[in-house]
Amino acid sequence: MRSKVVMYLKRSGRGALLLACAVGFLSLAGCGGSSHDSIHLGSGANNSLLKGQYAFSFSGSTSAQTFVTAAGSFTADGNGNITTAVEDVTFAGSGSGSGTKNASFTGTYAVGADNRGNALLKGVPGCATWQLTITSSSHGLMTCFSTAHDPVVTASGSFDLQDPSTFSTSKLQGKYVFNFSGLGVNGLAASAGQWTMNGAGNISSGEFDLNDGGGVTVDSPLSGSYSIKSSSTGRGMATLSGFYTAPINFVFYIVNANQIKFVETVLQPAISGEVLRQAAGPFTAATLHGGYAAILGGSDSGGFPIGAGAVFTANGSGTLSGTMDQNDDGFIANCSFPSTAYVFGSGGRFSATLGSGCPTAFQVAMYPAANGTVQMINVDGNSVVSGSANAQIGGPFGAGMSNGNYALNFTGTNLSTGSEEDITGAVTADGAGALSGALDINNAGSLFQGAALASSSYTTGSDGRGSFIFNSNAASFNMQSYQVSPNTVLFLDIDQGRVMTGVMQK
């Protein structure tokens, strides 16, 4: 019998977020791990890499069966200290500990020679230890790595260097797209859309698609307001009308004028995600052209976790076709989907069906962003999934396209425990099919820090679709991969014991 569990897919400009047979699966349940007290900071050899003011966000779940989502800002001094830090966190669901909190915090951190590190925090609710992997001084990936709180939080997210010159209402001006996911009124929920911010606190000319537990609202109007509450941290508040009968409130943190991290501050619905600068118009069929790599994740029509990955080509004239892999609660499928039409609107909303002929097809609404991503949710009412497609750069691809040092993050459901599992790590790809590095794993509070890779390998086809096998002394992960560029690879776990999606960034 399948156990009903829900996978929450998170979005970080990455994302995702988010996300054809089982090989070498090792369940983490019962394998032990390290306790909170034994988590070590590391050498601090690269502490100077983390210096400046950063906005962060993460989402996940707790041992009390609540959904958790947070966003905030912190300042790192380059010497291992965190100051001027604030977080807004929402615990939503039927479990104990539900509520919304705003807190200031401090902490210490250490970043090792391989760019893996920890932050130990004081005064922050829910997640007092972060496991980090840093790609550069402006960006990094993170998981919650703490067992010291009750309930235990398992979550993934990212952090980005902030531009304080944009911490004003007037700097948020123009057209934006968004992709939010989390807990809705009827279960897992996802929403994507676009709006205009006028630089004076008004949100107008918006449209959105919402999938709340299979109940779908398609291409509906959206409006609202926003204001900056702190010119020192980039914290602001927004109210949006249109999603539900009553307006809903958000806290946001500005990364820069092109990227904002949003988190809702009510208990249910409780959705969060990123707001990105919209791609330039006018919008025509030619807006979508060339190759794309995509990841989707969420729950199927029965409430079981599902993930999908694809590479597809849009011809710029209104049709697309490609190959999709699916992991539906451990049932693995691969299929090619034939040419299918996509349609567009003048506001920047596109729609198409991905995966025709696959076990599950997704009718998706798509909103192109200026960073080369297309934000997507499904609107067919048969499942609740969200994710993004990334325009591919540098093809045709091959093993040599992945070459160098990468940070990675996987997030999803471990089916053997029915709980969330989150992973960060530092990986080196040699350009010839071999992998080395270390993973940091949180399986519902069972922690494995620095699990070394051995006998790990990868392949990549000319279309960007390939396979990565991550073998560590804690667990093995069999991933279908989707190359975006030399700098980015997307993943779908095709083990029968997990449903996970992920990203690897150079």
Secondary structure by P-SEA (a helix, b strand, c coil): cbbbbbbbbbbccccccccccccccccccccccccccccccccccccccccccccccccccccccbbbbbcbbbbbcccccccbbbbbbbbcccccccccccccccccccccccccbbbbbcccccccbbbbcccccccccccccccccccccccccbbbbbcccccccccccccccccccccccccbbbbbbbbbbcccccccccccccccccccccbbbbbbcccccccccccbbbbbcccccbbbbbbbbbccccbbbbbbcccccbbbbbbccccccccccccccccccbbbbbbcccccbbbbbbbbbbcccccccbbbbbbcccbbbbbbbcbbbbbbcccbbbbbbccccccccccbbbbbccccbbbbbbccccbbbbbbbbbbcccccccccccccccbbbbbbcccccbbbbbbbbbbbcccccccbbbbbbcccccccccccccccccccccccbbbbbbcccbbbbbbbbbccccbbbbbbccccccccccccc
